[in-house]
């Protein structure tokens, strides 16, 4: 008998063999009948009914004849745990209350329709070192207003750093300042944060030291918290690096991975290398060395994981500006986006022979960093004939070198817009994306937030991340099995976040569930038309309540705020829910 069939038979036999006293026979609030259960562990599917009462799974197996208030016929469908997004921007410290955030009175946003429609039932928010302050206020607001998916809150390293160091943050912290930061992290954890996030490629995290972060991460241990890092670099150099302006030798992805490993080793905390990638045409193929570093650290006992979004283009790729920003900004302006237009400033820079040479050096670097001229696409431009064409195609049509084409696009384009128009780079290789996806310690995450069609252009990951992992990388590319893809977005992120009663279909676990059609599940969002909900998702259930029913998004608010608990795993807040 093939191993997969043998395992499935063992699972079915184990479920069927449960004694009557252990197998609840109803009545249930909800009964899902006849589905193919992918329990989230990575095991093959088995056919079983699932009974739900009071928000929890109370029975799994043959429940023929059981009574329920609501019955779903899942024949021909798959039933999996709800997906857990451990890097979500449904909220963070840069979000304005009432804006594009889950902290809002708008039912259309706090229900998070683009998130739940792809099967997500829990989001972890406050990433890249940004969080509201204090965490207690964020928690109270979310509990008072209600939310669609469950929410877990991180505390931002950058936020804490700014609280202590203010405007004097472009330096390492002193021991006294580090101790103050530790105290604020402890306060945030006591108020409900489940871990600490960092944005080490951004200010003010960019100026921190490994020792500072390791000391702060030690505060996570009593709360079983996790450290999740946007690392200092995701390729050969950080996003802030310009060869004409900065000294050579910036941190690489490998340097950043080694720092995350060191933070995990020295603090003892669980650590995550977030949205792991290998960015830049000159850096493709380097996923192998990053994987080797993490694998070796794990074998040595360091508790390190990673997460990724299943796309070959990043969020910053969507704002690709091939012209260096120093040549586009008015030095006399006191605020961003004020002063003379970018087009005007660029003409002044190009009129200076010394600056022109530096511009060309930096443009060449940016083209390479964004994946090469063949992988930089024009998304919006005054000359509509150029929309959808790559930089390489425009260069060929114009008979110019790629660097000159980028310069001409700015000069001929909208003078009020950096770059002359909107471009997107595809800075990653599919080989690296697949390589990361295949690792058993890499969780799926969106790095996306709440979006409505009125929000304009967004990355397709806002709508399609989790179905895409199944369709593109499991079913089509075969980078991993469907069972492994489901595990990467259910039990694996649950383990990373310390959740002990979510992420699997198991008796006693919270009933966060997805019912989907394996034949049709797919992401539909595109870069030119991103506001399209995923296909193939029939039902999404959060804490036993529907947020998607028969493919319809209900705009309901059954989510809970899941908080830290000293001395144990995260738990649902005892505060009343609306």
C-alpha positions in Angstrom: 0.0 0.0 0.0 1.4 3.5 -0.9 2.6 5.5 2.2 0.0 8.3 1.6 -2.9 5.8 1.4 -1.6 4.0 4.5 -1.4 7.2 6.5 -4.9 8.2 5.4 -6.2 4.8 6.4 -4.6 5.1 9.8 -6.1 8.5 10.4 -9.6 7.4 9.4 -9.3 4.3 11.6 -8.2 6.4 14.6 -11.1 8.8 14.2 -13.6 6.0 13.8 -12.2 4.1 16.8 -12.9 7.0 19.2 -15.1 5.7 22.1 -18.6 6.9 22.2 -17.9 8.9 25.4 -15.1 10.8 23.5 -17.1 11.3 20.3 -19.8 14.0 20.8 -23.0 13.0 19.0 -24.7 16.3 19.1 -26.8 18.3 18.8 -24.4 20.8 17.2 -24.6 24.4 16.3 -23.0 23.6 13.0 -22.3 20.3 11.3 -20.1 20.0 8.2 -20.8 16.7 6.5 -19.0 14.5 4.0 -15.9 16.7 3.5 -12.3 15.7 2.8 -10.6 16.9 6.0 -7.1 18.4 5.7 -6.4 18.7 9.4 -3.5 21.1 9.1 -0.7 18.8 10.3 0.5 17.9 6.8 -1.2 14.5 6.8 -3.3 13.4 3.8 -6.9 14.2 3.8 -9.5 11.9 5.3 -13.3 11.9 5.0 -15.1 13.0 8.1 -17.9 15.1 9.5 -17.1 18.0 11.8 -19.4 19.1 14.6 -19.2 22.5 16.2 -20.7 23.8 19.4 -20.1 27.1 21.2 -17.4 28.1 18.8 -15.3 25.0 19.2 -14.9 21.7 17.3 -16.5 19.0 19.5 -16.6 16.0 17.2 -14.8 14.7 14.1 -15.8 11.4 12.4 -18.9 9.7 11.2 -21.7 11.8 12.6 -24.5 10.3 10.5 -27.9 11.0 12.1 -26.6 13.8 14.3 -28.8 16.9 14.7 -27.6 20.5 14.1 -28.9 24.0 13.8 -27.1 24.4 10.6 -25.8 21.6 8.2 -23.3 22.1 5.4 -23.0 19.4 2.7 -19.3 19.4 2.0 -19.3 16.5 -0.4 -16.6 17.0 -3.0 -15.1 19.8 -1.0 -12.1 20.1 1.3 -12.3 21.3 4.9 -9.2 22.8 6.5 -8.3 24.9 9.5 -8.7 28.7 9.0 -5.6 30.3 7.6 -3.4 32.3 10.0 -1.6 35.4 8.5 1.4 36.0 10.8 2.5 39.2 8.8 -0.6 41.3 8.2 -0.9 45.1 7.8 -4.6 45.1 8.8 -3.3 47.5 11.4 0.0 49.1 12.5 1.3 52.3 14.0 1.2 54.2 10.7 -2.5 53.6 10.2 -4.9 56.4 11.0 -7.9 55.3 13.1 -10.9 55.2 10.8 -8.7 54.9 7.7 -7.3 51.8 6.0 -7.1 49.9 9.2 -9.1 47.4 11.2 -9.5 50.1 13.9 -12.6 51.7 12.5 -16.3 52.1 12.8 -16.7 51.1 9.1 -18.2 47.7 8.9 -16.7 47.4 5.4 -13.2 47.6 6.8 -13.3 46.0 10.3 -14.9 42.9 8.8 -11.8 42.7 6.6 -13.6 41.4 3.5 -10.5 40.9 1.3 -8.8 39.1 4.1 -11.5 36.6 5.2 -12.5 36.0 1.5 -9.2 34.2 1.0 -9.8 31.9 4.0 -7.9 33.9 6.7 -9.4 33.7 10.1 -6.6 35.1 12.2 -4.3 38.1 11.5 -1.1 39.1 13.4 -0.7 42.9 13.1 1.7 45.8 14.0 4.6 44.7 11.9 7.9 46.2 10.6 8.5 47.8 14.0 5.4 49.9 13.9 2.5 49.7 16.4 0.1 52.0 18.0 1.0 53.1 21.5 0.0 52.1 24.0 -1.0 48.6 23.1 -3.7 48.6 25.8 -5.5 51.4 23.9 -5.4 49.4 20.6 -6.7 46.3 22.4 -9.5 48.1 24.1 -10.7 49.7 20.8 -10.6 46.4 18.9 -12.5 44.7 21.6 -15.1 47.4 21.8 -15.8 47.8 18.1 -15.6 44.1 17.0 -13.5 42.6 14.2 -14.1 40.0 11.4 -11.0 37.8 11.9 -9.2 37.1 15.1 -6.5 39.6 15.8 -3.1 39.2 17.5 -1.0 42.3 18.3 2.8 42.8 18.2 4.6 45.7 19.8 6.8 47.6 17.4 10.5 47.9 18.2 10.6 51.2 16.2 7.7 52.5 18.2 9.3 51.7 21.5 12.7 53.1 20.3 11.0 56.4 19.3 9.3 56.6 22.7 12.6 56.4 24.5 15.0 58.2 22.1 12.7 60.7 20.4 14.3 62.6 17.5 17.8 61.5 18.7 17.5 57.9 17.3 20.1 57.9 14.5 22.6 56.1 16.8 22.9 53.1 19.0 21.0 53.2 22.3 22.8 53.5 25.6 22.5 50.8 28.3 20.1 53.0 30.2 17.9 53.6 27.1 17.9 49.9 26.3 16.7 49.2 29.8 13.9 51.7 29.3 12.9 50.0 26.0 12.8 46.7 27.8 10.4 48.1 30.3 8.1 49.4 27.6 8.2 46.0 25.8 7.2 44.4 29.1 4.4 46.9 29.5 3.1 46.1 26.0 3.2 42.4 26.6 1.3 42.8 29.9 -1.3 44.8 28.0 -1.8 42.0 25.4 0.9 42.1 22.8 2.0 38.6 21.7 5.5 39.5 20.5 7.8 42.2 19.1 8.2 43.2 15.5 11.1 45.1 14.0 11.7 47.1 10.8 15.5 47.1 10.6 15.6 48.4 7.1 13.6 51.5 8.1 14.2 54.3 10.6 14.5 54.3 13.5 15.2 50.5 13.6 18.0 51.0 11.1 20.2 52.6 13.7 19.8 49.9 16.4 22.3 47.2 17.3 21.9 43.5 17.5 22.7 43.7 21.2 19.9 46.2 21.8 17.3 44.0 20.1 18.5 40.8 21.8 18.1 42.5 25.2 14.6 43.7 24.3 13.7 40.2 23.0 14.5 38.7 26.4 11.3 40.3 27.7 9.4 37.9 25.4 10.3 34.8 27.3 7.9 35.0 30.3 5.0 35.5 27.8 6.1 32.9 25.3 6.3 35.7 22.8 7.8 35.8 19.4 10.2 38.2 17.6 9.3 38.9 13.9 11.8 41.0 11.9 11.7 42.9 8.6 15.5 42.4 8.4 18.2 44.9 7.5 18.5 43.7 3.9 16.6 41.4 1.5 19.2 41.2 -1.2 22.8 42.4 -1.9 22.1 45.7 -0.1 19.3 47.5 1.8 16.6 49.5 0.1 18.2 52.8 1.4 21.5 52.1 -0.4 22.6 54.2 -3.3 26.1 53.5 -4.7 26.7 57.2 -5.4 25.9 58.2 -1.8 26.7 55.4 0.6 29.9 53.6 1.5 30.3 50.1 0.0 29.8 47.0 2.1 26.2 47.4 3.3 24.5 44.4 5.0 23.3 41.6 2.7 20.5 39.2 3.1 22.9 36.6 4.6 24.2 39.2 7.1 20.5 40.0 8.1 19.7 36.3 8.5 22.7 35.8 10.7 21.6 38.7 12.8 18.2 37.2 13.3 19.8 33.9 14.2 22.0 35.6 16.8 19.0 37.4 18.3 17.3 34.0 18.7 20.4 32.4 20.1 21.3 35.1 22.6 17.8 35.9 23.8 16.3 32.4 23.7 13.2 33.7 22.0 11.4 32.4 19.0 12.4 34.5 16.0 11.1 34.8 12.4 12.8 36.1 9.3 9.8 37.8 7.8 8.8 37.9 4.0 12.1 36.1 3.2 13.3 36.7 -0.3 16.3 37.1 -2.6 15.9 40.5 -4.2 17.6 41.8 -7.3 18.7 40.2 -10.6 22.3 40.2 -9.3 21.2 38.2 -6.2 18.9 35.5 -7.7 19.8 32.0 -6.5 21.0 33.1 -3.1 18.0 31.5 -1.4 20.1 28.4 -1.1 22.6 30.1 1.2 19.9 31.7 3.4 18.2 28.3 3.7 21.4 26.7 4.7 22.1 29.3 7.4 18.6 28.9 8.9 18.6 25.1 8.7 22.0 24.9 10.4 20.8 27.2 13.2 17.7 25.1 13.7 19.8 22.0 14.0 21.8 23.8 16.7 18.7 24.5 18.7 17.9 28.1 17.6 14.2 28.6 17.4 14.0 30.3 14.0 11.4 30.3 11.3 10.6 32.4 8.3 7.5 33.5 6.4 6.9 34.5 2.8 4.3 35.8 0.4 4.0 33.7 -2.8 4.8 36.4 -5.3 7.9 37.4 -7.3 7.4 41.1 -6.6 7.4 43.0 -3.4 5.4 45.8 -1.9 8.1 48.3 -2.6 8.4 47.0 -6.1 5.0 48.6 -6.7 6.5 52.0 -6.1 9.5 51.5 -8.3 11.2 54.8 -9.1 14.3 54.2 -11.1 15.6 57.8 -10.6 17.3 58.2 -7.2 15.1 60.2 -4.8 17.9 62.5 -3.9 17.8 63.9 -7.4 14.0 64.4 -7.3 13.5 66.1 -3.9 13.6 69.8 -3.2 16.2 70.4 -0.5 14.4 73.6 0.5 11.1 71.8 1.2 10.3 71.3 4.9 7.9 68.3 4.3 7.8 65.4 1.9 5.8 66.0 -1.3 6.2 69.8 -0.9 8.4 72.1 -2.8 9.3 72.1 -6.5 8.0 69.2 -8.6 10.2 66.1 -9.1 10.5 66.8 -12.8 11.9 70.3 -12.1 14.4 69.0 -9.6 15.5 66.3 -11.9 16.3 68.7 -14.8 18.4 70.7 -12.4 20.3 67.6 -11.3 20.9 66.5 -14.9 22.2 70.0 -15.8 25.1 69.5 -13.2 27.8 67.3 -14.8 28.9 65.8 -11.5 25.3 65.0 -10.5 24.4 63.5 -13.9 27.1 60.9 -13.5 25.9 59.9 -10.1 22.3 59.8 -11.4 23.3 57.3 -14.1 25.2 55.2 -11.6 22.2 55.0 -9.3 19.7 54.4 -12.1 21.7 51.4 -13.3 21.8 50.0 -9.7 18.0 50.5 -9.3 17.2 48.7 -12.6 19.3 45.8 -11.5 17.8 45.8 -7.9 14.3 45.7 -9.4 14.9 42.6 -11.5 16.4 44.1 -14.7 14.9 46.0 -17.5 12.9 43.0 -18.7 11.2 42.9 -15.3 10.3 46.5 -14.8 6.8 47.2 -16.1 5.1 50.5 -16.7 1.7 50.5 -14.9 0.6 54.1 -15.4 2.0 56.8 -17.7 0.8 59.9 -19.7 1.5 58.1 -22.9 -0.9 55.3 -22.6 0.7 53.3 -25.4 3.5 52.5 -22.9 1.3 51.0 -20.2 2.0 47.3 -19.9 5.4 47.5 -21.6 8.6 46.7 -19.8 11.6 49.1 -19.7 13.4 46.8 -22.0 10.6 46.9 -24.6 10.5 50.7 -24.4 14.3 50.9 -24.8 14.1 48.7 -27.9 11.4 50.9 -29.4 13.2 54.1 -28.6 16.6 52.9 -29.5 18.1 53.9 -26.2 20.1 52.2 -23.5 18.0 51.2 -20.4 19.5 53.8 -18.2 18.8 56.5 -20.7 15.2 55.2 -21.2 14.6 55.5 -17.5 15.9 59.1 -17.6 13.7 59.9 -20.6 10.6 58.4 -19.0 11.0 60.9 -16.2 11.7 63.8 -18.5 8.8 63.0 -20.9 6.4 61.9 -18.1 4.4 63.6 -15.5 6.6 66.2 -13.8 4.6 66.0 -10.6 5.4 62.2 -10.3 8.6 60.6 -9.2 9.8 58.5 -12.2 7.3 60.3 -14.5 4.8 57.5 -14.0 4.0 54.4 -12.0 6.2 51.3 -12.5 6.4 47.9 -10.9 9.5 45.8 -10.6 9.5 42.0 -10.4 12.7 41.8 -8.3 12.6 38.1 -7.4 13.2 34.9 -9.2 10.4 32.2 -9.2 13.2 29.7 -8.5 13.9 31.4 -5.1 10.2 31.8 -4.3 9.7 28.1 -4.9 12.8 27.2 -3.0 11.6 29.0 0.1 8.1 27.7 -0.3 9.4 24.1 -0.1 10.9 24.5 3.3 8.9 23.0 6.2 9.8 26.0 8.5 8.4 28.7 6.1 4.9 29.9 6.9 2.7 31.7 4.4 2.0 35.4 5.1 0.5 38.2 3.0 2.3 41.3 4.1 -1.0 42.9 3.0 -3.7 44.8 4.7 -7.4 45.7 4.4 -8.4 46.9 1.0 -11.5 48.1 -0.7 -12.0 48.8 -4.5 -12.0 52.6 -3.7 -8.4 52.3 -2.4 -6.8 52.3 -5.8 -3.8 50.2 -6.7 -2.7 47.5 -4.2 -0.5 44.4 -4.4 -2.6 41.4 -5.4 -1.4 39.7 -2.2 -4.1 41.7 -0.4 -6.7 39.4 -2.0 -5.0 36.2 -3.2 -2.0 35.1 -1.0 -3.4 32.0 0.5 -5.3 30.5 -2.4 -2.3 31.3 -4.6 0.0 29.3 -2.4 -2.2 26.3 -3.0 -2.9 26.8 -6.7 0.4 28.2 -8.0 3.0 26.6 -5.8 1.4 23.3 -4.8 -0.9 22.3 -7.6 0.8 24.0 -10.6 4.5 24.3 -9.8 4.7 21.4 -7.4 7.1 23.2 -5.1 5.4 21.5 -2.2 2.4 19.2 -1.6 -1.1 20.5 -1.0 -0.9 19.1 2.5 2.3 21.0 3.1 0.8 24.2 1.7 -2.2 23.9 4.0 0.2 23.2 6.9 2.2 26.3 6.0 -0.8 28.5 6.6 -2.5 26.7 9.5 -0.6 24.6 12.1 2.8 26.0 11.3 2.0 29.7 12.0 -0.1 28.5 15.0 3.1 26.9 16.4 5.2 29.9 15.6 2.7 32.2 17.4 2.3 29.9 20.4 -1.3 29.1 19.6 -2.3 25.7 21.1 -6.0 25.6 20.2 -6.0 26.8 16.6 -4.4 25.8 13.4 -5.7 22.2 13.3 -9.0 20.4 13.0 -9.0 18.7 16.4 -11.5 18.2 19.1 -11.5 21.1 21.6 -9.9 23.5 19.1 -11.6 26.8 18.1 -13.8 26.3 15.0 -11.8 28.5 12.6 -12.5 26.6 9.4 -12.4 26.9 5.6 -14.5 24.9 3.1 -13.1 25.1 -0.4 -13.2 23.5 -3.8 -9.7 22.2 -4.8 -10.7 22.3 -8.5 -11.4 26.0 -8.5 -9.4 27.6 -5.6 -7.2 30.3 -7.1 -6.2 33.9 -6.7 -7.9 36.2 -9.2 -6.3 39.5 -8.3 -3.9 40.9 -10.9 -1.5 43.9 -10.9 -3.8 45.9 -13.3 -7.0 44.7 -11.6 -6.1 43.8 -8.0 -9.5 44.2 -6.3 -10.8 40.7 -7.1 -11.6 38.2 -4.4 -10.2 34.7 -4.7 -12.2 31.8 -6.3 -13.1 28.5 -4.8 -13.7 29.5 -1.2 -17.2 28.4 -0.2 -17.3 29.0 3.5 -15.1 30.7 6.1 -15.9 30.2 9.7 -14.4 32.2 12.6 -15.0 30.9 16.2 -17.9 28.9 14.9 -19.6 31.8 13.0 -19.7 32.5 9.3 -17.8 35.3 7.8 -18.2 33.8 4.3 -21.2 31.7 3.4 -21.8 30.0 0.1 -19.2 32.4 -1.4 -20.8 35.5 0.0 -18.9 37.8 2.3 -21.2 38.5 5.2 -19.5 41.5 6.9 -19.9 39.8 10.3 -17.7 40.4 13.3 -17.1 37.1 15.2 -13.3 37.7 15.6 -11.6 37.8 19.0 -8.6 39.7 20.3 -6.0 37.0 21.2 -3.6 38.3 23.8 -0.5 37.3 25.6 -0.6 35.5 28.9 2.3 35.4 31.3 3.6 31.9 31.9 1.6 30.4 29.1 0.4 30.6 25.5 -1.8 33.4 24.1 -5.4 33.3 25.0 -8.6 35.1 24.1 -9.2 38.2 26.1 -11.7 38.0 28.9 -13.1 41.4 27.9 -16.6 41.4 26.5 -16.9 41.3 22.7 -19.4 43.3 20.7 
